[in-house]
Amino acid sequence: MNSSLSCPSAGSHRSFDAFEEAGAPVRPDRLPDPEELPRRILHIAALRGLGYSLQTIGRSYGVSPQAISVMLTRHKGALRSAKSHGGIQSLSPRAVNVLGHLRIKNRMEARKVTDWDERLHGLRNCGQKTATEIRAWASGGSSR
């Protein structure tokens, strides 16, 4: 393995030796600790963000580049679902549009509203189903 590899990104030039010292490679004959996996995946994501190739990261951890790609895809999906869980993104586009007209940006602001019937009555594209969805989301229930 060539230890003189450096990060291809223009911003930060960390050596590959520093990368190897940060975390011991996973050997195929032993699995990492379950508590160590999230930290390791975050480390892999950081290395990928610094510009290291999937092949270089995979070689260091003793897995294939495809395995690294799958790990990063799952990590990205988990971040996306954690971010949108319960947020305004979990609502339908029509409900988000109605809340935008009411200038409500989050659930905390929506919980302060007590007169939903008056506010939602007569709004464009706000039917009974959308109104029910917004009330359920504001009260903390299921969004759909």
TIRO-2110 file (N, C-alpha, C; in Angstrom, 1 decimal):
// TIRO-2110
0.8, -1.2, 0.0, N, 1, A
0.0, 0.0, 0.0, CA, 1, A
0.9, 1.2, 0.0, C, 1, A
0.6, 2.2, -0.8, N, 2, A
1.3, 3.4, -0.9, CA, 2, A
0.9, 4.4, 0.2, C, 2, A
1.8, 4.7, 1.1, N, 3, A
1.5, 5.5, 2.2, CA, 3, A
1.7, 7.0, 1.9, C, 3, A
2.1, 7.3, 0.7, N, 4, A
2.3, 8.7, 0.4, CA, 4, A
1.0, 9.3, -0.3, C, 4, A
-0.1, 8.6, -0.3, N, 5, A
-1.3, 9.1, -0.9, CA, 5, A
-1.8, 10.3, -0.1, C, 5, A
-2.3, 11.3, -0.8, N, 6, A
-2.9, 12.4, -0.1, CA, 6, A
-4.2, 12.7, -0.7, C, 6, A
-5.0, 13.4, 0.1, N, 7, A
-6.4, 13.7, -0.3, CA, 7, A
-6.4, 14.5, -1.6, C, 7, A
-7.2, 14.1, -2.6, N, 8, A
-7.3, 14.8, -3.8, CA, 8, A
-8.0, 16.1, -3.7, C, 8, A
-8.8, 16.4, -2.7, N, 9, A
-9.5, 17.6, -2.6, CA, 9, A
-8.5, 18.8, -2.4, C, 9, A
-8.9, 20.0, -2.9, N, 10, A
-8.0, 21.1, -2.8, CA, 10, A
-8.0, 21.7, -1.4, C, 10, A
-9.0, 21.6, -0.6, N, 11, A
-9.1, 22.3, 0.7, CA, 11, A
-8.1, 21.7, 1.7, C, 11, A
-8.2, 20.4, 2.0, N, 12, A
-7.5, 19.8, 3.1, CA, 12, A
-6.6, 18.7, 2.5, C, 12, A
-5.3, 18.7, 2.9, N, 13, A
-4.4, 17.7, 2.4, CA, 13, A
-3.9, 16.9, 3.6, C, 13, A
-4.7, 15.9, 3.9, N, 14, A
-4.4, 15.0, 5.0, CA, 14, A
-3.7, 13.8, 4.4, C, 14, A
-2.7, 13.3, 5.0, N, 15, A
-2.0, 12.1, 4.4, CA, 15, A
-2.8, 10.8, 4.7, C, 15, A
-2.5, 9.8, 3.9, N, 16, A
-3.2, 8.5, 4.0, CA, 16, A
-2.8, 7.9, 5.3, C, 16, A
-1.5, 8.2, 5.8, N, 17, A
-1.1, 7.6, 7.1, CA, 17, A
-2.0, 8.1, 8.2, C, 17, A
-2.4, 9.4, 8.2, N, 18, A
-3.3, 9.9, 9.3, CA, 18, A
-4.6, 9.2, 9.2, C, 18, A
-5.0, 8.8, 8.0, N, 19, A
-6.3, 8.1, 7.8, CA, 19, A
-6.2, 6.7, 8.4, C, 19, A
-5.1, 6.0, 8.2, N, 20, A
-4.9, 4.7, 8.7, CA, 20, A
-4.8, 4.7, 10.2, C, 20, A
-4.2, 5.8, 10.8, N, 21, A
-4.0, 5.8, 12.3, CA, 21, A
-5.3, 6.1, 12.9, C, 21, A
-6.3, 6.8, 12.2, N, 22, A
-7.6, 7.2, 12.8, CA, 22, A
-8.4, 6.0, 13.2, C, 22, A
-8.3, 4.9, 12.4, N, 23, A
-9.2, 3.7, 12.7, CA, 23, A
-8.5, 2.5, 12.1, C, 23, A
-8.4, 1.5, 12.9, N, 24, A
-7.8, 0.2, 12.4, CA, 24, A
-8.7, -0.4, 11.4, C, 24, A
-8.2, -1.0, 10.3, N, 25, A
-9.0, -1.6, 9.3, CA, 25, A
-9.7, -2.8, 9.8, C, 25, A
-10.9, -3.0, 9.2, N, 26, A
-11.7, -4.2, 9.6, CA, 26, A
-11.2, -5.4, 8.8, C, 26, A
-10.9, -6.4, 9.5, N, 27, A
-10.4, -7.6, 8.9, CA, 27, A
-11.6, -8.5, 8.6, C, 27, A
-11.5, -9.2, 7.5, N, 28, A
-12.6, -10.1, 7.1, CA, 28, A
-12.9, -11.2, 8.1, C, 28, A
-12.0, -11.6, 8.9, N, 29, A
-12.2, -12.7, 9.8, CA, 29, A
-12.8, -12.2, 11.1, C, 29, A
-13.0, -10.9, 11.4, N, 30, A
-13.6, -10.5, 12.6, CA, 30, A
-14.6, -9.3, 12.2, C, 30, A
-15.7, -9.3, 12.9, N, 31, A
-16.7, -8.2, 12.7, CA, 31, A
-16.4, -7.1, 13.7, C, 31, A
-16.7, -5.8, 13.4, N, 32, A
-16.5, -4.8, 14.4, CA, 32, A
-17.5, -4.8, 15.4, C, 32, A
-17.2, -4.1, 16.5, N, 33, A
-18.2, -4.0, 17.6, CA, 33, A
-19.4, -3.3, 17.1, C, 33, A
-20.6, -3.7, 17.6, N, 34, A
-21.8, -2.9, 17.1, CA, 34, A
-21.8, -1.5, 17.5, C, 34, A
-21.2, -1.1, 18.7, N, 35, A
-21.2, 0.3, 19.1, CA, 35, A
-20.2, 1.0, 18.2, C, 35, A
-19.2, 0.3, 17.6, N, 36, A
-18.2, 1.0, 16.8, CA, 36, A
-18.7, 1.3, 15.4, C, 36, A
-19.7, 0.6, 14.9, N, 37, A
-20.1, 0.7, 13.6, CA, 37, A
-20.6, 2.1, 13.2, C, 37, A
-21.5, 2.8, 14.0, N, 38, A
-21.9, 4.2, 13.6, CA, 38, A
-20.7, 5.1, 13.5, C, 38, A
-19.8, 5.0, 14.4, N, 39, A
-18.6, 5.9, 14.4, CA, 39, A
-17.8, 5.6, 13.1, C, 39, A
-17.7, 4.3, 12.8, N, 40, A
-16.9, 3.9, 11.6, CA, 40, A
-17.5, 4.4, 10.3, C, 40, A
-18.9, 4.3, 10.3, N, 41, A
-19.6, 4.8, 9.1, CA, 41, A
-19.5, 6.3, 8.9, C, 41, A
-19.5, 7.0, 10.0, N, 42, A
-19.3, 8.5, 10.0, CA, 42, A
-17.9, 8.8, 9.5, C, 42, A
-17.0, 8.0, 10.0, N, 43, A
-15.6, 8.2, 9.5, CA, 43, A
-15.4, 8.0, 8.0, C, 43, A
-16.1, 6.9, 7.5, N, 44, A
-16.1, 6.6, 6.1, CA, 44, A
-16.7, 7.7, 5.3, C, 44, A
-17.9, 8.3, 5.8, N, 45, A
-18.5, 9.4, 5.1, CA, 45, A
-17.7, 10.6, 5.1, C, 45, A
-16.9, 10.9, 6.2, N, 46, A
-16.0, 12.0, 6.3, CA, 46, A
-14.9, 11.9, 5.3, C, 46, A
-14.4, 10.7, 5.2, N, 47, A
-13.3, 10.4, 4.2, CA, 47, A
-13.8, 10.6, 2.8, C, 47, A
-15.0, 10.1, 2.5, N, 48, A
-15.5, 10.3, 1.2, CA, 48, A
-15.7, 11.7, 0.9, C, 48, A
-16.2, 12.5, 1.9, N, 49, A
-16.3, 13.9, 1.7, CA, 49, A
-15.0, 14.6, 1.4, C, 49, A
-13.9, 14.1, 2.0, N, 50, A
-12.6, 14.7, 1.8, CA, 50, A
-12.1, 14.4, 0.4, C, 50, A
-12.7, 13.4, -0.3, N, 51, A
-12.3, 13.2, -1.7, CA, 51, A
-11.6, 11.8, -1.9, C, 51, A
-11.5, 11.0, -0.9, N, 52, A
-11.0, 9.7, -1.0, CA, 52, A
-11.9, 8.8, -1.9, C, 52, A
-11.3, 8.0, -2.7, N, 53, A
-12.1, 7.1, -3.6, CA, 53, A
-12.7, 5.9, -2.8, C, 53, A
-13.7, 5.3, -3.4, N, 54, A
-14.3, 4.1, -2.7, CA, 54, A
-13.3, 3.0, -2.6, C, 54, A
-12.4, 2.9, -3.6, N, 55, A
-11.4, 1.8, -3.7, CA, 55, A
-10.4, 2.0, -2.5, C, 55, A
-10.0, 3.3, -2.3, N, 56, A
-9.0, 3.5, -1.3, CA, 56, A
-9.6, 3.3, 0.1, C, 56, A
-10.8, 3.7, 0.3, N, 57, A
-11.4, 3.5, 1.6, CA, 57, A
-11.7, 2.0, 1.8, C, 57, A
-12.2, 1.3, 0.8, N, 58, A
-12.4, -0.1, 0.9, CA, 58, A
-11.2, -0.9, 1.2, C, 58, A
-10.1, -0.5, 0.6, N, 59, A
-8.8, -1.2, 0.8, CA, 59, A
-8.4, -1.0, 2.3, C, 59, A
-8.5, 0.1, 2.8, N, 60, A
-8.2, 0.4, 4.2, CA, 60, A
-9.0, -0.4, 5.2, C, 60, A
-10.3, -0.6, 4.9, N, 61, A
-11.2, -1.3, 5.8, CA, 61, A
-11.3, -2.8, 5.5, C, 61, A
-10.7, -3.2, 4.4, N, 62, A
-10.7, -4.6, 4.0, CA, 62, A
-12.0, -5.1, 3.5, C, 62, A
-12.8, -4.2, 2.8, N, 63, A
-14.0, -4.5, 2.2, CA, 63, A
-14.0, -4.0, 0.8, C, 63, A
-15.0, -4.4, 0.0, N, 64, A
-15.0, -4.0, -1.4, CA, 64, A
-15.6, -2.6, -1.6, C, 64, A
-15.2, -1.9, -2.7, N, 65, A
-15.8, -0.6, -2.9, CA, 65, A
-17.3, -0.6, -2.9, C, 65, A
-17.9, -1.7, -3.4, N, 66, A
-19.4, -1.8, -3.4, CA, 66, A
-19.9, -1.8, -2.0, C, 66, A
-19.3, -2.4, -1.1, N, 67, A
-19.7, -2.4, 0.3, CA, 67, A
-19.7, -1.0, 0.9, C, 67, A
-18.6, -0.3, 0.6, N, 68, A
-18.5, 1.1, 1.1, CA, 68, A
-19.6, 1.9, 0.5, C, 68, A
-19.9, 1.7, -0.8, N, 69, A
-21.0, 2.5, -1.5, CA, 69, A
-22.3, 2.2, -0.8, C, 69, A
-22.6, 0.9, -0.5, N, 70, A
-23.9, 0.5, 0.1, CA, 70, A
-24.0, 1.2, 1.5, C, 70, A
-22.9, 1.1, 2.3, N, 71, A
-22.8, 1.7, 3.6, CA, 71, A
-23.2, 3.2, 3.5, C, 71, A
-22.6, 3.9, 2.6, N, 72, A
-22.8, 5.4, 2.5, CA, 72, A
-24.2, 5.7, 2.0, C, 72, A
-24.8, 4.8, 1.1, N, 73, A
-26.2, 5.0, 0.7, CA, 73, A
-27.1, 4.8, 1.8, C, 73, A
-26.9, 3.8, 2.6, N, 74, A
-27.8, 3.5, 3.8, CA, 74, A
-27.7, 4.7, 4.8, C, 74, A
-26.4, 5.1, 5.0, N, 75, A
-26.2, 6.2, 6.0, CA, 75, A
-26.9, 7.5, 5.5, C, 75, A
-26.9, 7.8, 4.2, N, 76, A
-27.5, 9.0, 3.6, CA, 76, A
-29.1, 8.8, 3.8, C, 76, A
-29.6, 7.6, 3.5, N, 77, A
-31.0, 7.4, 3.7, CA, 77, A
-31.5, 7.5, 5.1, C, 77, A
-30.6, 7.1, 6.1, N, 78, A
-31.0, 7.2, 7.5, CA, 78, A
-31.0, 8.6, 7.9, C, 78, A
-30.0, 9.4, 7.4, N, 79, A
-30.0, 10.8, 7.7, CA, 79, A
-31.2, 11.5, 7.2, C, 79, A
-31.6, 11.2, 6.0, N, 80, A
-32.7, 11.8, 5.3, CA, 80, A
-34.0, 11.5, 6.1, C, 80, A
-34.2, 10.3, 6.5, N, 81, A
-35.4, 9.9, 7.2, CA, 81, A
-35.4, 10.5, 8.6, C, 81, A
-34.3, 10.6, 9.3, N, 82, A
-34.2, 11.2, 10.6, CA, 82, A
-34.5, 12.7, 10.5, C, 82, A
-34.1, 13.3, 9.5, N, 83, A
-34.3, 14.7, 9.3, CA, 83, A
-35.8, 15.1, 9.0, C, 83, A
-36.4, 14.2, 8.2, N, 84, A
-37.8, 14.5, 7.9, CA, 84, A
-38.8, 13.9, 8.8, C, 84, A
-38.4, 13.0, 9.7, N, 85, A
-39.3, 12.4, 10.6, CA, 85, A
-40.0, 13.4, 11.5, C, 85, A
-41.3, 13.5, 11.3, N, 86, A
-42.1, 14.4, 12.1, CA, 86, A
-42.0, 15.9, 11.7, C, 86, A
-41.1, 16.2, 10.8, N, 87, A
-41.0, 17.6, 10.3, CA, 87, A
-42.0, 17.9, 9.3, C, 87, A
-41.9, 19.2, 8.8, N, 88, A
-42.9, 19.6, 7.8, CA, 88, A
-42.7, 18.8, 6.5, C, 88, A
-41.5, 18.3, 6.3, N, 89, A
-41.3, 17.5, 5.1, CA, 89, A
-42.1, 16.2, 5.1, C, 89, A
-42.6, 15.8, 6.2, N, 90, A
-43.3, 14.5, 6.3, CA, 90, A
-44.8, 14.7, 5.8, C, 90, A
-45.2, 16.0, 5.6, N, 91, A
-46.5, 16.2, 5.1, CA, 91, A
-46.6, 16.2, 3.6, C, 91, A
-47.8, 16.1, 3.1, N, 92, A
-48.0, 16.2, 1.6, CA, 92, A
-47.7, 17.6, 1.1, C, 92, A
-47.3, 17.7, -0.2, N, 93, A
-47.0, 19.0, -0.7, CA, 93, A
-48.1, 20.0, -0.6, C, 93, A
-49.3, 19.5, -0.7, N, 94, A
-50.5, 20.4, -0.6, CA, 94, A
-50.6, 21.0, 0.8, C, 94, A
-50.4, 20.1, 1.8, N, 95, A
-50.4, 20.6, 3.2, CA, 95, A
-49.3, 21.6, 3.5, C, 95, A
-48.1, 21.3, 3.0, N, 96, A
-46.9, 22.2, 3.2, CA, 96, A
-47.3, 23.6, 2.5, C, 96, A
-47.9, 23.6, 1.4, N, 97, A
-48.3, 24.8, 0.7, CA, 97, A
-49.3, 25.6, 1.6, C, 97, A
-50.2, 24.9, 2.1, N, 98, A
-51.3, 25.6, 3.0, CA, 98, A
-50.6, 26.2, 4.2, C, 98, A
-49.7, 25.4, 4.8, N, 99, A
-49.0, 25.9, 6.0, CA, 99, A
-48.1, 27.1, 5.6, C, 99, A
-47.5, 27.1, 4.4, N, 100, A
-46.8, 28.2, 4.0, CA, 100, A
-47.6, 29.5, 3.8, C, 100, A
-48.8, 29.3, 3.3, N, 101, A
-49.7, 30.5, 3.2, CA, 101, A
-50.1, 31.0, 4.6, C, 101, A
-50.1, 30.1, 5.6, N, 102, A
-50.4, 30.6, 7.0, CA, 102, A
-49.2, 31.0, 7.7, C, 102, A
-48.0, 31.0, 7.0, N, 103, A
-46.7, 31.3, 7.6, CA, 103, A
-46.4, 30.5, 8.8, C, 103, A
-46.7, 29.2, 8.8, N, 104, A
-46.3, 28.3, 9.8, CA, 104, A
-45.2, 27.4, 9.3, C, 104, A
-44.0, 27.5, 10.0, N, 105, A
-42.8, 26.8, 9.5, CA, 105, A
-42.5, 25.5, 10.3, C, 105, A
-43.0, 25.3, 11.4, N, 106, A
-42.7, 24.1, 12.2, CA, 106, A
-43.8, 23.7, 13.1, C, 106, A
-43.7, 22.6, 13.7, N, 107, A
-44.8, 22.0, 14.5, CA, 107, A
-45.0, 22.9, 15.8, C, 107, A
-43.9, 23.5, 16.3, N, 108, A
-44.1, 24.3, 17.5, CA, 108, A
-45.0, 25.5, 17.2, C, 108, A
-44.9, 26.1, 16.1, N, 109, A
-45.7, 27.2, 15.7, CA, 109, A
-47.2, 26.7, 15.5, C, 109, A
-47.3, 25.5, 14.9, N, 110, A
-48.6, 24.9, 14.6, CA, 110, A
-49.3, 24.6, 15.9, C, 110, A
-48.6, 24.2, 16.9, N, 111, A
-49.3, 23.8, 18.2, CA, 111, A
-49.9, 25.0, 18.9, C, 111, A
-49.4, 26.2, 18.5, N, 112, A
-50.0, 27.5, 19.2, CA, 112, A
-51.3, 27.9, 18.6, C, 112, A
-51.6, 27.3, 17.4, N, 113, A
-52.9, 27.7, 16.7, CA, 113, A
-54.0, 26.9, 17.4, C, 113, A
-55.1, 27.7, 17.7, N, 114, A
-56.2, 27.0, 18.4, CA, 114, A
-57.4, 27.0, 17.4, C, 114, A
-57.5, 27.9, 16.5, N, 115, A
-58.6, 28.1, 15.6, CA, 115, A
-58.4, 27.6, 14.2, C, 115, A
-58.1, 26.3, 14.1, N, 116, A
-57.8, 25.7, 12.8, CA, 116, A
-58.9, 25.8, 11.8, C, 116, A
-60.2, 25.7, 12.3, N, 117, A
-61.3, 25.7, 11.4, CA, 117, A
-61.4, 27.1, 10.7, C, 117, A
-61.2, 28.1, 11.5, N, 118, A
-61.3, 29.5, 10.9, CA, 118, A
-60.1, 29.8, 9.9, C, 118, A
-59.0, 29.3, 10.3, N, 119, A
-57.8, 29.6, 9.5, CA, 119, A
-57.8, 28.8, 8.2, C, 119, A
-58.2, 27.5, 8.2, N, 120, A
-58.2, 26.7, 7.0, CA, 120, A
-59.4, 26.9, 6.1, C, 120, A
-60.5, 27.5, 6.7, N, 121, A
-61.7, 27.7, 5.9, CA, 121, A
-61.5, 28.6, 4.8, C, 121, A
-61.8, 28.2, 3.6, N, 122, A
-61.7, 29.1, 2.4, CA, 122, A
-60.3, 29.2, 1.8, C, 122, A
-59.3, 28.5, 2.4, N, 123, A
-58.0, 28.5, 1.7, CA, 123, A
-58.0, 27.7, 0.5, C, 123, A
-57.3, 28.2, -0.5, N, 124, A
-57.2, 27.5, -1.8, CA, 124, A
-56.4, 26.2, -1.6, C, 124, A
-56.9, 25.1, -2.3, N, 125, A
-56.3, 23.8, -2.2, CA, 125, A
-56.3, 23.2, -0.8, C, 125, A
-57.2, 23.6, 0.0, N, 126, A
-57.2, 23.0, 1.4, CA, 126, A
-58.6, 22.4, 1.6, C, 126, A
-58.7, 21.1, 1.2, N, 127, A
-59.9, 20.4, 1.4, CA, 127, A
-60.0, 19.7, 2.8, C, 127, A
-61.0, 18.9, 3.0, N, 128, A
-61.2, 18.2, 4.3, CA, 128, A
-60.0, 17.3, 4.6, C, 128, A
-59.5, 16.6, 3.6, N, 129, A
-58.4, 15.7, 3.8, CA, 129, A
-57.1, 16.4, 4.2, C, 129, A
-56.8, 17.5, 3.6, N, 130, A
-55.6, 18.3, 3.9, CA, 130, A
-55.8, 18.9, 5.3, C, 130, A
-56.9, 19.4, 5.6, N, 131, A
-57.2, 20.0, 6.9, CA, 131, A
-57.0, 18.9, 8.0, C, 131, A
-57.5, 17.7, 7.8, N, 132, A
-57.3, 16.7, 8.8, CA, 132, A
-55.9, 16.3, 8.9, C, 132, A
-55.2, 16.2, 7.8, N, 133, A
-53.7, 15.9, 7.9, CA, 133, A
-53.0, 17.0, 8.7, C, 133, A
-53.3, 18.3, 8.5, N, 134, A
-52.6, 19.3, 9.2, CA, 134, A
-52.9, 19.3, 10.7, C, 134, A
-54.2, 19.1, 11.0, N, 135, A
-54.5, 19.0, 12.4, CA, 135, A
-53.8, 17.8, 13.1, C, 135, A
-53.8, 16.7, 12.4, N, 136, A
-53.1, 15.5, 13.0, CA, 136, A
-51.6, 15.8, 13.2, C, 136, A
-51.0, 16.4, 12.2, N, 137, A
-49.6, 16.7, 12.3, CA, 137, A
-49.3, 17.7, 13.4, C, 137, A
-50.1, 18.7, 13.5, N, 138, A
-49.9, 19.8, 14.6, CA, 138, A
-50.1, 19.2, 16.0, C, 138, A
-51.0, 18.2, 16.1, N, 139, A
-51.2, 17.7, 17.4, CA, 139, A
-50.2, 16.6, 17.8, C, 139, A
-49.3, 16.3, 16.8, N, 140, A
-48.3, 15.3, 17.1, CA, 140, A
-48.6, 13.9, 16.7, C, 140, A
-49.8, 13.7, 16.1, N, 141, A
-50.2, 12.4, 15.6, CA, 141, A
-49.5, 12.0, 14.3, C, 141, A
-50.0, 11.0, 13.7, N, 142, A
-49.4, 10.5, 12.4, CA, 142, A
-49.7, 11.6, 11.4, C, 142, A
-48.8, 11.8, 10.4, N, 143, A
-49.0, 12.8, 9.4, CA, 143, A
-49.9, 12.4, 8.3, C, 143, A
-49.9, 11.1, 8.0, N, 144, A
-50.8, 10.6, 6.9, CA, 144, A
-51.6, 9.5, 7.3, C, 144, A
END
